[in-house]
Amino acid sequence: MNEEIIHSRIWQEEAEPDNAFAASSCHCHGYDVYGELLGNASWIEYLFLLFRGEAPTRQQAKLLEGLAIALANPGPRDAAVHAAMCGGVGGSTSASCLTAALAVGAGASGGAREVYIAMEDWQSRGCNLEKWQTALKVKLVDDPADVWPVPEHPAGFDPYGVRCTTPVLQALTHLAGIGCGQSLIWLRDNRALLEAAAGLPLAMPGVAAAALHDLGYTPEQGEMLHLFLRLPGAAVHALEQKGYGYKKFPFFGVELENDPDPVSTSSTPIAADT
Amino acid sequence: MSGPELLEKQVGILRTSAGAFFPGERAVFRGCNLHTTLKDLEWFELYVFGITGRRFTPQQVKVLHALWTYTSYPDARLWNNRVAALAGSARSTGTLGISAALAVSEAKIYGWAAARRASEFLFRAKAKVDEGAKLEEVVRAELKQRRGIGGYGRPIVSGDERIAPLMVLVREQGLEKGLFLNLAFEIEQILITQGWRMRMNHAAISAALAADFGMSSQEYYFFGFPAFLAGVPPCFQEAAEKPEGLLFPLPCRMLLYEGVARRSWHGANIAN
């Protein structure tokens, strides 16, 4: 029987002479991972290499590192981190906590899908203000054939924001200041006009999309990066809530709108073994 | 009301008609007491009631159930099943492996993204035919625009072994006259006779039956979600029963590198 193969443009291995199932060398996009990258490349440089296939320039590495810090922990109020904490507080497996964060953080409202859509916008609109202003006024349409729900706000903007928040401004200012690509600089300089067209303030996914576009990532790559760059915060907050325990974690009240027997409207924390 | 004001109104409270759990007292499921009003429902009936808020006839339930049964294949080579099996082989937990397999089943060339497209096309095609368009023109336009039709054709093989036994059951239950079901077969005939060589697959026939039973595309999507489930645990279990790491071991020679030639990091951009 012919042996089937896995094709890869990224990874090359040579087997140990005495074990076909153990690699003696691993090359990533042509670079010797354990023989040369280890000890010479930073984590961020290696991350860039994995996705782009080339080593980053100093500016690219600095931008990716800055973005990674900006995204690493959205904090416990973020829906994806909240989901991870729901895993942690109940004593769920670590992987399920991160799976929960990925599932929620994948969405088109503040998550990786929003970044994907915003990156598509960057691809089609570039730094053309008129294109952005025209497109931001167009009503978003549903595609019933898609598993993704229709976005309810323009990608990259905060649906409930009053004005651009300080962390978003700080991130934009810092990342644009690195001077890697044009999108971030243009976004910084035209933010107010874009916000006026959207009727909403810029949000972190909008900054992330511009940064990822400047780094040369495709929307698919940007979506993947956004998913896992936010996992560190989900992980530590899940572990933290596991330590605090369920009695210190909100369970919230309930208003049942179609209660067949409204004898109780209370909601008390459930027991740990329910 | 908008912005933070709108958010403020929702702080700390769940307003819902889906249901609620009152600890130590009762549970309400879509406006019904789960332990009294709904206590005699089969789990499957509860599942579709939860999705649609409606009840289905025994004949419809039988067919809907078969849509799941007939597509539960415990073959660990299948990509979604393989996820669970690899989890078993790698000594992960059953829940992680099985839930990841179901998540992976939301795929474009099979599974729930494909099923969603099939359902949406059937609804759109029927609407156009109802408006007076010829079905052949609708099919041709779809192929021209999207280079494929959701629910027709299949990766790896062209035929679908699930359709014949399913249609036997559908006829037994007297449900073969549905408008969407007939439309689905008419589309297949057009694709075959016009030389496109795409036969109907499980996504189209199940989407058609669900539509005939009154499910929207969205309801069908949620209904279908567990369809592969029964085939998944056996894949995990068998892999977990074997010695660790024995499922699909990959020797280095099976990796075919097609990328750039070897080079030195010291000459890379980062040094500039």
Interface residues (C-beta under 8 A of the other chain):
Chain A: E3 E4 I5 I6 H7 S8 R9 I10 W11 Q12 E13 E14 A15 A20 F21 A22 A23 H27 H29 G30 Y31 D32 E36 L37 N40 A41 E45 G53 E54 A55 P56 T57 R58 Q60 A61 T93 A95 S96 T99 A103 P144 A145 D146 V147 Y160 G161 V162 P250 F252 G253 V254 E255 L256 E257 N258 D259 P260 D261 V263 S264 S266 S267 T268 P269 I270 A271 T274
Chain B: S2 G3 P4 L6 L7 G12 I13 L14 R15 T16 S17 G19 A20 F21 F22 P23 E25 R26 V28 R30 G31 C32 N33 T37 S92 T93 T95 L96 S99 A100 A103 E106 W112 A113 R116 R117 E120 F121 F123 G150 S217 Q218 Y221 P249 L250 P251 C252 R253 M254 L255 L256 Y257 E258 G259 V260 A261 R262 R263 S264 W265 H266 A268 N269 I270 N272
